[in-house]
Amino acid sequence: MMVEDDDEGIIYPYDSSQHGHDQPPQQQEQQPQQPNLIMNNPNVLAPPHSMDASPPNDGMVCAAMSILLCPPHEGIAREYHELPPTQQSEVWSDLTGSQAASLLQQEESPETIQQAFRDLMEQIEKIPDSQKTAWTLAMNTYPAYVLDPNFLLRFLRAERFDPLLTAQRLVLHFNIKQELFGNEKLGREITVQDIQQDEDDWDCMQRGFMQVLSKRDGSGRQVAFFYKAITGCYRKRENALRMGWYIYHKLALNPENQKLGIVNLVYNNGGFPEGGMDYEKSRRFSKLFKCMPLRVE
């Protein structure tokens, strides 16, 4: 069963009862936990003092520390503190959502947006033709779609109006879209009907291994939930990737999501897959995160 949110048009795949094989497996016997060396020294992951935004509440700090501590290992804290102060601030901000209010209130005047469009086009021109063949094809065939201001604004917001990063994301977007959906769909949005046309794509979505949680996190960001890293719910990798594309696309239509970004939450309990992890699928999903008009934390 598919449930659609009337306010945001987001499809929530969730009814594992119709697929008996989709029921989460019983948890295996828990292994003894290793000593958490970092939690014994909570100051090791203290937020950087150079942040301009107000510090998050204690609950947010604890949540951020839990993410940095998974898996619990001193190396994570070491790598975090080896980052330059500006990058530490960015990581901490992404984890806690401490800049959410300022992002929502950021001024986007018509003049600023128009200048951003011009800067974006200049950066795209600098990208070698060999790296933007799909974008060029879409531009020549469907210019009204490619140059739609609302479409481009999503990408600018995803990269916080950095023209170079936006150009790279936009070019990658069309490269990946071409790989997953072919040339004929480069000039339009992907719909649920497109997913339904492929039996395996639709079956993958119906299994509910990727869902959008009904509540946002403490900073107002929407949460995409992955069950067992989307392992064992598809016949071909492309089934899961097309499902992910569609769900992220629906999330990217919401202006708040465009400005705040979203959070990925992965639940991996239940044992290691018998056939092993599909690392190629994970690699391609990481590229999917980078190509959608949506900042994924």
Secondary structure, DSSP 4 states (H G I P E B T S, - for coil): -EEEETTTTEEEE--GGG-GGGSPPPPPPPPPPPP-TTTTSGGGGPPPTT--SPPPPHHHHHHHHHHHTSS--HHHHHHHHHS-HHHHHHHHHHHH-TTHHHHHH----HHHHHHHHHHHHHHHHHS-GGG-HHHHHHHHH-HHHHT-HHHHHHHHHHTTT-HHHHHHHHHHHHHHHHHHH-GGGTTS---HHHHHHSHHHHHHHHTTSEEE-SS--TTS-EEEEEEGGG-SS-SSHHHHHHHHHHHHHHHHTSHHHHHH-EEEEEE--S---TT---HHHHHHHHHHHHHSSS-B-
